[in-house]
């Protein structure tokens, strides 16, 4: 058993040494040629600052406009109460693999308690 573990350790050592023995290759940096002048870049920057379109951070790039709703609070509340009364709301949150398989019956039974609590 001891000889086997020594053999396995030796094989692992040889494999690790072979993997780390690769030659490092360094590539020289390539020169960069730009078609835009420094003055043009500075002018674009100043124009973006003046317009307010300068994107500095990741949060600026993901800026959302103001949220505008198309429905009133009463309409949304009525829709939720209807979904709770029909059992649709409970079915969305029910166990998919219950032991008795009675998701729809339990949802309908619970609907009256949920609607009463919401009203």
DSSP file (Angstrom, degrees, kcal/mol; ACC not computed):
  #  RESIDUE AA STRUCTURE BP1 BP2  ACC     N-H-->O    O-->H-N    N-H-->O    O-->H-N    TCO  KAPPA ALPHA  PHI   PSI    X-CA   Y-CA   Z-CA
    1    1 A X     >        0   0    0      0, 0.0     4,-2.0     0, 0.0     5,-0.2   0.000 360.0 360.0 360.0 -39.5    0.0    0.0    0.0
    2    2 A X  H  >  +     0   0    0      1,-0.2     4,-1.9     2,-0.2     5,-0.1   0.874 360.0  51.2 -67.4 -37.4    2.9    2.3    0.8
    3    3 A X  H  > S+     0   0    0      2,-0.2     4,-2.3     1,-0.2    -1,-0.2   0.872 108.2  52.8 -67.8 -36.6    4.6    1.6   -2.5
    4    4 A X  H  > S+     0   0    0      2,-0.2     4,-2.5     1,-0.2    -2,-0.2   0.924 109.3  47.7 -64.9 -43.9    1.3    2.3   -4.4
    5    5 A X  H  X S+     0   0    0     -4,-2.0     4,-2.2     1,-0.2    -1,-0.2   0.874 112.0  50.5 -67.0 -35.3    0.9    5.7   -2.7
    6    6 A X  H  X S+     0   0    0     -4,-1.9     4,-2.3     2,-0.2    -1,-0.2   0.897 110.8  49.8 -66.3 -39.5    4.6    6.6   -3.4
    7    7 A X  H  X S+     0   0    0     -4,-2.3     4,-2.2     2,-0.2    -2,-0.2   0.915 111.5  47.7 -64.1 -43.6    4.1    5.6   -7.1
    8    8 A X  H  X S+     0   0    0     -4,-2.5     4,-2.3     1,-0.2    -2,-0.2   0.905 112.0  50.2 -64.5 -41.8    1.0    7.7   -7.4
    9    9 A X  H  X S+     0   0    0     -4,-2.2     4,-2.1     1,-0.2    -2,-0.2   0.891 110.4  50.0 -64.0 -39.4    2.8   10.7   -5.8
   10   10 A X  H  X S+     0   0    0     -4,-2.3     4,-2.2     2,-0.2    -2,-0.2   0.900 110.8  49.1 -66.3 -40.7    5.7   10.3   -8.2
   11   11 A X  H  X S+     0   0    0     -4,-2.2     4,-2.3     1,-0.2    -2,-0.2   0.909 111.7  49.2 -64.5 -42.1    3.4   10.2  -11.2
   12   12 A X  H  X S+     0   0    0     -4,-2.3     4,-2.3     1,-0.2    -2,-0.2   0.886 110.4  51.2 -64.5 -38.4    1.6   13.3  -10.0
   13   13 A X  H  X S+     0   0    0     -4,-2.1     4,-2.2     2,-0.2    -2,-0.2   0.903 110.8  47.6 -65.7 -42.4    4.9   15.1   -9.4
   14   14 A X  H  X S+     0   0    0     -4,-2.2     4,-2.0     2,-0.2    -2,-0.2   0.899 112.6  49.5 -66.0 -40.6    6.1   14.3  -12.9
   15   15 A X  H  X S+     0   0    0     -4,-2.3     4,-1.6     1,-0.2    -2,-0.2   0.902 112.2  47.7 -66.1 -40.4    2.8   15.4  -14.4
   16   16 A X  H  X S+     0   0    0     -4,-2.3     4,-1.5     1,-0.2    -2,-0.2   0.882 111.3  50.6 -68.3 -37.8    2.8   18.7  -12.5
   17   17 A X  H  < S+     0   0    0     -4,-2.2     4,-0.4     1,-0.2    -1,-0.2   0.879 109.5  51.2 -67.9 -37.0    6.4   19.4  -13.5
   18   18 A X  H >< S+     0   0    0     -4,-2.0     3,-0.6     1,-0.2    -1,-0.2   0.855 108.6  51.2 -68.0 -34.8    5.7   18.8  -17.2
   19   19 A X  H >< S+     0   0    0     -4,-1.6     3,-0.5     1,-0.2    -1,-0.2   0.821 111.9  46.2 -72.7 -30.6    2.7   21.2  -17.1
   20   20 A X  T 3< S+     0   0    0     -4,-1.5    -1,-0.2     1,-0.2    -2,-0.2   0.448  93.2  81.0 -91.8   1.2    4.8   24.0  -15.6
   21   21 A X  T <   +     0   0    0     -3,-0.6    -1,-0.2    -4,-0.4     2,-0.1   0.219  61.6 125.1 -93.0  15.9    7.7   23.5  -17.9
   22   22 A X    <   -     0   0    0     -3,-0.5     2,-0.3     1,-0.1    -3,-0.0  -0.463  66.3-110.0 -75.6 148.6    6.2   25.5  -20.8
   23   23 A X        -     0   0    0     -2,-0.1     2,-0.4     1,-0.1    -1,-0.1  -0.589  26.7-125.3 -80.9 135.8    8.2   28.3  -22.2
   24   24 A X        -     0   0    0     -2,-0.3     2,-0.5     2,-0.0    -1,-0.1  -0.648  22.2-157.0 -81.0 133.0    6.9   31.8  -21.6
   25   25 A X        -     0   0    0     -2,-0.4     2,-0.6     2,-0.0    -1,-0.0  -0.950   4.0-163.5-114.6 126.2    6.4   33.9  -24.7
   26   26 A X        -     0   0    0     -2,-0.5     2,-0.5     0, 0.0    -2,-0.0  -0.938   5.6-155.8-111.4 124.3    6.4   37.6  -24.5
   27   27 A X        -     0   0    0     -2,-0.6     2,-0.1     1,-0.0     3,-0.1  -0.830  22.2-117.4-100.1 135.9    5.0   39.6  -27.4
   28   28 A X        -     0   0    0     -2,-0.5     2,-0.1     1,-0.1    -1,-0.0  -0.406  37.9 -98.8 -67.9 142.6    6.2   43.1  -27.9
   29   29 A X        -     0   0    0     -2,-0.1     2,-0.3     1,-0.1    -1,-0.1  -0.378  38.3-126.2 -62.1 139.4    3.4   45.8  -27.7
   30   30 A X        -     0   0    0      1,-0.1     2,-0.1    -3,-0.1    -1,-0.1  -0.659  25.8-106.5 -87.3 141.9    2.2   46.9  -31.1
   31   31 A X        -     0   0    0     -2,-0.3     2,-0.5     1,-0.1    -1,-0.1  -0.408  31.2-135.4 -67.9 143.8    2.2   50.6  -31.9
   32   32 A X        -     0   0    0     -2,-0.1     2,-0.5    -3,-0.0    -1,-0.1  -0.875  15.2-164.7-104.9 128.7   -1.2   52.2  -31.9
   33   33 A X        -     0   0    0     -2,-0.5     2,-0.4     2,-0.0    -2,-0.0  -0.960   7.3-165.5-114.6 122.8   -2.2   54.5  -34.8
   34   34 A X        -     0   0    0     -2,-0.5    -2,-0.0     1,-0.1     0, 0.0  -0.856  19.5-158.1-109.8 142.7   -5.2   56.8  -34.2
   35   35 A X  S    S+     0   0    0     -2,-0.4     2,-0.4     2,-0.1    -1,-0.1   0.562  75.5  80.7 -90.6 -10.3   -7.0   58.7  -36.9
   36   36 A X  S    S-     0   0    0      4,-0.0     2,-0.1     2,-0.0    -2,-0.1  -0.811  76.9-133.0-101.2 135.9   -8.5   61.1  -34.4
   37   37 A X     >  -     0   0    0     -2,-0.4     4,-1.8     1,-0.1     5,-0.1  -0.408  21.0-114.9 -81.9 162.6   -6.4   64.0  -33.1
   38   38 A X  H  > S+     0   0    0      1,-0.2     4,-2.4     2,-0.2     5,-0.2   0.873 116.8  55.2 -62.9 -38.3   -6.1   65.0  -29.4
   39   39 A X  H  > S+     0   0    0      1,-0.2     4,-2.2     2,-0.2    -1,-0.2   0.877 106.7  50.6 -63.9 -38.1   -7.9   68.3  -30.1
   40   40 A X  H  > S+     0   0    0      2,-0.2     4,-2.2     1,-0.2    -1,-0.2   0.891 110.4  49.3 -67.9 -38.7  -10.9   66.5  -31.7
   41   41 A X  H  X S+     0   0    0     -4,-1.8     4,-2.2     2,-0.2    -2,-0.2   0.917 111.7  48.5 -66.1 -43.4  -11.2   64.1  -28.7
   42   42 A X  H  X S+     0   0    0     -4,-2.4     4,-2.4     1,-0.2    -2,-0.2   0.893 110.8  51.3 -63.5 -39.7  -11.0   67.1  -26.2
   43   43 A X  H  X S+     0   0    0     -4,-2.2     4,-2.1     2,-0.2    -1,-0.2   0.906 110.0  49.4 -64.0 -41.4  -13.7   68.9  -28.3
   44   44 A X  H  X S+     0   0    0     -4,-2.2     4,-2.3     2,-0.2    -2,-0.2   0.890 110.6  51.2 -63.1 -39.6  -16.0   65.8  -28.2
   45   45 A X  H  X S+     0   0    0     -4,-2.2     4,-2.3     2,-0.2    -2,-0.2   0.925 110.7  47.2 -63.6 -45.4  -15.5   65.5  -24.4
   46   46 A X  H  X S+     0   0    0     -4,-2.4     4,-2.1     1,-0.2    -1,-0.2   0.878 111.9  50.9 -65.1 -37.2  -16.4   69.2  -23.9
   47   47 A X  H  X S+     0   0    0     -4,-2.1     4,-2.3     2,-0.2     6,-0.2   0.900 109.7  49.6 -67.2 -40.2  -19.4   68.8  -26.1
   48   48 A X  H  X>S+     0   0    0     -4,-2.3     5,-1.7     2,-0.2     4,-1.4   0.890 110.9  50.2 -66.0 -39.3  -20.6   65.7  -24.2
   49   49 A X  H  <5S+     0   0    0     -4,-2.3    -1,-0.2     1,-0.2    -2,-0.2   0.907 111.9  48.1 -63.5 -40.5  -20.2   67.5  -20.9
   50   50 A X  H  <5S+     0   0    0     -4,-2.1    -2,-0.2     1,-0.2    -1,-0.2   0.880 115.1  44.3 -68.1 -38.2  -22.2   70.5  -22.2
   51   51 A X  H  <5S-     0   0    0     -4,-2.3    -1,-0.2    -5,-0.1    -2,-0.2   0.696 108.1-122.9 -78.0 -19.3  -25.0   68.3  -23.5
   52   52 A X  T  <5S+     0   0    0     -4,-1.4    -3,-0.2    -5,-0.2    -4,-0.1   0.684  80.9 116.0  81.5  19.0  -25.1   66.1  -20.4
   53   53 A X      < +     0   0    0     -5,-1.7     2,-0.5    -6,-0.2    -4,-0.2   0.237  32.8 126.2-103.9  12.7  -24.5   62.9  -22.5
   54   54 A X        -     0   0    0     -6,-0.8     2,-0.7    -5,-0.1    -9,-0.0  -0.614  47.5-155.7 -75.3 119.5  -21.1   62.1  -20.9
   55   55 A X        +     0   0    0     -2,-0.5    -2,-0.1     1,-0.2     3,-0.1  -0.863  26.1 159.7 -99.8 110.8  -21.3   58.5  -19.6
   56   56 A X        +     0   0    0     -2,-0.7     2,-0.2     1,-0.1    -1,-0.2   0.860  57.1  27.8-100.6 -44.2  -18.7   58.1  -16.8
   57   57 A X  S  > S-     0   0    0      1,-0.1     4,-1.3     0, 0.0     3,-0.2  -0.634  82.1-104.5-117.0 172.4  -19.8   55.1  -14.8
   58   58 A X  H  > S+     0   0    0      1,-0.2     4,-1.1    -2,-0.2     5,-0.1   0.839 120.8  58.3 -63.6 -33.6  -21.7   51.8  -15.4
   59   59 A X  H  4 S+     0   0    0      1,-0.2    -1,-0.2     2,-0.2     3,-0.2   0.851 102.2  54.2 -66.4 -33.5  -24.7   53.4  -13.6
   60   60 A X  H >4 S+     0   0    0     -3,-0.2     3,-1.1     1,-0.2    -1,-0.2   0.870 105.9  52.4 -66.4 -36.0  -24.7   56.2  -16.1
   61   61 A X  H 3< S+     0   0    0     -4,-1.3    -1,-0.2     1,-0.3    -2,-0.2   0.765 113.4  44.2 -71.3 -24.0  -24.9   53.7  -19.0
   62   62 A X  T 3< S+     0   0    0     -4,-1.1    -1,-0.3    -3,-0.2    -2,-0.2   0.085  80.1 146.6-106.9  22.5  -27.8   52.0  -17.4
   63   63 A X    <   -     0   0    0     -3,-1.1     2,-0.3    -5,-0.1    -3,-0.1  -0.379  34.6-151.6 -64.7 133.7  -29.8   55.1  -16.4
   64   64 A X        -     0   0    0     -2,-0.1     3,-0.1     1,-0.1    -2,-0.1  -0.778  11.6-122.0-103.9 148.8  -33.5   54.5  -16.6
   65   65 A X        -     0   0    0     -2,-0.3    -1,-0.1     1,-0.2     2,-0.0  -0.256  51.3 -66.4 -77.1 174.7  -36.1   57.2  -17.3
   66   66 A X        -     0   0    0      1,-0.1     2,-0.4    -2,-0.0    -1,-0.2  -0.368  55.1-113.0 -65.5 143.1  -38.9   58.0  -14.9
   67   67 A X        -     0   0    0     -3,-0.1     2,-0.5    -2,-0.0    -1,-0.1  -0.636  31.5-168.0 -80.3 128.4  -41.4   55.2  -14.5
   68   68 A X        -     0   0    0     -2,-0.4     2,-0.2    -3,-0.0    -3,-0.0  -0.976   8.4-149.8-120.3 121.3  -44.8   56.1  -15.8
   69   69 A X        -     0   0    0     -2,-0.5     3,-0.0     1,-0.1    -2,-0.0  -0.582  11.8-161.9 -89.7 152.5  -47.7   53.8  -15.0
   70   70 A X  S    S+     0   0    0     -2,-0.2     2,-0.3     2,-0.1    -1,-0.1   0.485  73.8  58.6-108.0  -7.8  -50.7   53.3  -17.2
   71   71 A X  S    S-     0   0    0      3,-0.0     2,-0.1     2,-0.0    -2,-0.1  -0.896  80.3-118.7-123.5 154.0  -53.0   51.9  -14.5
   72   72 A X     >  -     0   0    0     -2,-0.3     4,-1.9     1,-0.1     5,-0.2  -0.384  29.4-109.8 -83.3 166.3  -54.3   53.2  -11.3
   73   73 A X  H  > S+     0   0    0      1,-0.2     4,-2.5     2,-0.2     5,-0.2   0.872 119.2  55.5 -62.3 -37.6  -53.6   51.7   -7.9
   74   74 A X  H  > S+     0   0    0      1,-0.2     4,-2.4     2,-0.2    -1,-0.2   0.882 106.1  50.8 -64.8 -38.3  -57.3   50.7   -7.6
   75   75 A X  H  > S+     0   0    0      2,-0.2     4,-2.0     1,-0.2    -1,-0.2   0.915 112.2  46.2 -65.8 -42.4  -57.1   48.8  -10.9
   76   76 A X  H  X S+     0   0    0     -4,-1.9     4,-2.2     2,-0.2    -2,-0.2   0.915 112.8  50.0 -66.3 -42.2  -54.0   46.9   -9.9
   77   77 A X  H  X S+     0   0    0     -4,-2.5     4,-2.4     1,-0.2    -2,-0.2   0.905 110.2  50.3 -62.6 -42.2  -55.5   46.1   -6.5
   78   78 A X  H  X S+     0   0    0     -4,-2.4     4,-2.2     1,-0.2    -1,-0.2   0.885 109.6  51.7 -63.6 -38.3  -58.7   44.8   -8.1
   79   79 A X  H  X S+     0   0    0     -4,-2.0     4,-2.1     2,-0.2    -2,-0.2   0.904 110.5  47.9 -65.2 -40.9  -56.7   42.6  -10.5
   80   80 A X  H  X S+     0   0    0     -4,-2.2     4,-2.4     2,-0.2    -2,-0.2   0.911 111.5  50.1 -66.5 -41.9  -54.8   41.1   -7.5
   81   81 A X  H  X S+     0   0    0     -4,-2.4     4,-2.4     2,-0.2    -2,-0.2   0.890 110.6  49.9 -64.2 -38.8  -58.0   40.4   -5.6
   82   82 A X  H  X S+     0   0    0     -4,-2.2     4,-2.0     2,-0.2     6,-0.3   0.901 111.2  49.2 -64.8 -40.5  -59.6   38.8   -8.6
   83   83 A X  H  X>S+     0   0    0     -4,-2.1     6,-1.7     1,-0.2     5,-1.0   0.885 112.6  47.8 -66.5 -37.7  -56.5   36.6   -9.1
   84   84 A X  H  <5S+     0   0    0     -4,-2.4     3,-0.4     4,-0.2    -2,-0.2   0.894 111.5  50.4 -68.7 -38.9  -56.6   35.6   -5.4
   85   85 A X  H  <5S+     0   0    0     -4,-2.4    -2,-0.2     1,-0.2    -1,-0.2   0.855 111.3  47.7 -68.4 -34.5  -60.3   34.9   -5.5
   86   86 A X  H  <5S-     0   0    0     -4,-2.0    -1,-0.2    -5,-0.2    -2,-0.2   0.618 113.0-117.0 -82.3 -11.2  -60.0   32.6   -8.5
   87   87 A X  T  X5S+     0   0    0     -4,-0.7     4,-2.1    -3,-0.4    -3,-0.2   0.402  84.0 117.5  91.5  -3.0  -57.0   30.7   -7.0
   88   88 A X  H  ><S+     0   0    0     -5,-1.0     4,-1.5    -6,-0.3    -4,-0.2   0.890  73.7  51.4 -65.0 -39.8  -54.6   31.8   -9.7
   89   89 A X  H  > S+     0   0    0     -6,-1.7     4,-0.9     1,-0.2    -1,-0.2   0.906 112.3  45.3 -65.3 -42.3  -52.4   33.7   -7.3
   90   90 A X  H  4 S+     0   0    0     -7,-0.3     4,-0.4     1,-0.2     3,-0.4   0.858 108.5  57.1 -70.1 -34.3  -52.1   30.7   -5.0
   91   91 A X  H >< S+     0   0    0     -4,-2.1     3,-0.6     1,-0.2    -1,-0.2   0.830 101.9  56.8 -66.2 -30.8  -51.4   28.3   -7.9
   92   92 A X  H 3< S+     0   0    0     -4,-1.5    -1,-0.2     1,-0.2    -2,-0.2   0.831 115.8  35.9 -67.1 -31.1  -48.5   30.5   -8.9
   93   93 A X  T 3< S+     0   0    0     -4,-0.9    -1,-0.2    -3,-0.4    -2,-0.2   0.269  95.7 112.7-106.1  10.3  -46.9   30.0   -5.4
   94   94 A X  S <  S-     0   0    0     -3,-0.6     2,-0.2    -4,-0.4    -3,-0.1  -0.362  78.4 -91.7 -82.5 162.4  -48.0   26.4   -4.8
   95   95 A X        -     0   0    0      1,-0.1     3,-0.5    -2,-0.1    -1,-0.1  -0.539  28.0-151.4 -68.4 133.8  -45.7   23.4   -4.6
   96   96 A X  S    S+     0   0    0      1,-0.3     2,-0.4    -2,-0.2    -1,-0.1   0.825  92.1  36.9 -78.4 -30.2  -45.4   21.8   -7.9
   97   97 A X  S    S+     0   0    0     -3,-0.0    -1,-0.3     6,-0.0     2,-0.1  -0.619  80.8 166.9-121.3  71.5  -44.8   18.3   -6.5
   98   98 A X        -     0   0    0     -3,-0.5     5,-0.1    -2,-0.4    -4,-0.0  -0.392  44.2-117.7 -81.9 165.5  -47.1   18.1   -3.5
   99   99 A X  S    S+     0   0    0      1,-0.2    -1,-0.1    -2,-0.1     0, 0.0   0.855 112.3  33.6 -72.2 -35.7  -47.8   14.8   -1.7
  100  100 A X  S    S-     0   0    0      2,-0.0    -1,-0.2     3,-0.0    -3,-0.0   0.626  95.3-135.9 -98.1 -13.4  -51.5   14.8   -2.4
  101  101 A X        +     0   0    0      1,-0.1     2,-0.5     2,-0.0     3,-0.3   0.703  63.5 128.2  70.7  18.8  -51.5   16.5   -5.8
  102  102 A X     >  +     0   0    0      1,-0.2     4,-2.1     2,-0.1     5,-0.2  -0.397  15.0 138.3-105.1  54.5  -54.4   18.8   -4.8
  103  103 A X  H  > S+     0   0    0     -2,-0.5     4,-2.4     1,-0.2    -1,-0.2   0.931  72.9  47.3 -65.5 -46.5  -52.9   22.2   -5.7
  104  104 A X  H  > S+     0   0    0     -3,-0.3     4,-2.1     1,-0.2    -1,-0.2   0.897 113.1  47.9 -65.9 -40.7  -56.1   23.6   -7.3
  105  105 A X  H  > S+     0   0    0      2,-0.2     4,-2.0     1,-0.2    -1,-0.2   0.912 113.9  46.6 -68.0 -41.4  -58.3   22.5   -4.5
  106  106 A X  H  X S+     0   0    0     -4,-2.1     4,-2.4     2,-0.2    -2,-0.2   0.891 111.4  52.9 -66.0 -37.5  -56.0   23.9   -1.8
  107  107 A X  H  X S+     0   0    0     -4,-2.4     4,-1.3     1,-0.2    -2,-0.2   0.905 109.9  47.2 -65.3 -41.3  -55.7   27.1   -3.8
  108  108 A X  H  X S+     0   0    0     -4,-2.1     4,-0.7     1,-0.2    -1,-0.2   0.875 112.8  49.6 -68.0 -36.1  -59.4   27.6   -4.0
  109  109 A X  H  X S+     0   0    0     -4,-2.0     4,-0.5     1,-0.2     3,-0.3   0.878 113.7  45.4 -70.0 -37.0  -59.9   26.8   -0.3
  110  110 A X  H  X S+     0   0    0     -4,-2.4     4,-2.1     1,-0.2    -1,-0.2   0.696  96.3  77.8 -77.4 -18.9  -57.1   29.3    0.6
  111  111 A X  H  X S+     0   0    0     -4,-1.3     4,-2.7     1,-0.2     5,-0.2   0.882  89.5  53.2 -61.9 -39.9  -58.5   32.0   -1.7
  112  112 A X  H  X S+     0   0    0     -4,-0.7     4,-2.0    -3,-0.3    -1,-0.2   0.899 110.1  47.9 -65.1 -38.8  -61.3   33.1    0.6
  113  113 A X  H  X S+     0   0    0     -4,-0.5     4,-1.9     2,-0.2    -1,-0.2   0.893 113.4  48.0 -67.1 -39.0  -58.9   33.6    3.5
  114  114 A X  H  X S+     0   0    0     -4,-2.1     4,-2.1     2,-0.2    -2,-0.2   0.920 112.1  48.3 -68.5 -43.1  -56.5   35.6    1.4
  115  115 A X  H  X S+     0   0    0     -4,-2.7     4,-1.8     1,-0.2    -1,-0.2   0.911 111.6  50.4 -64.0 -40.9  -59.2   37.8   -0.1
  116  116 A X  H  < S+     0   0    0     -4,-2.0    -1,-0.2    -5,-0.2    -2,-0.2   0.883 111.2  48.8 -64.6 -37.2  -60.6   38.5    3.3
  117  117 A X  H  < S+     0   0    0     -4,-1.9    -1,-0.2     1,-0.2    -2,-0.2   0.854 111.4  49.7 -70.7 -34.2  -57.2   39.4    4.6
  118  118 A X  H  <        0   0    0     -4,-2.1    -2,-0.2     1,-0.2    -1,-0.2   0.809 360.0 360.0 -75.1 -29.0  -56.6   41.8    1.7
  119  119 A X     <        0   0    0     -4,-1.8    -1,-0.2    -5,-0.2    -2,-0.2   0.469 360.0 360.0 -87.9 360.0  -59.9   43.6    2.0
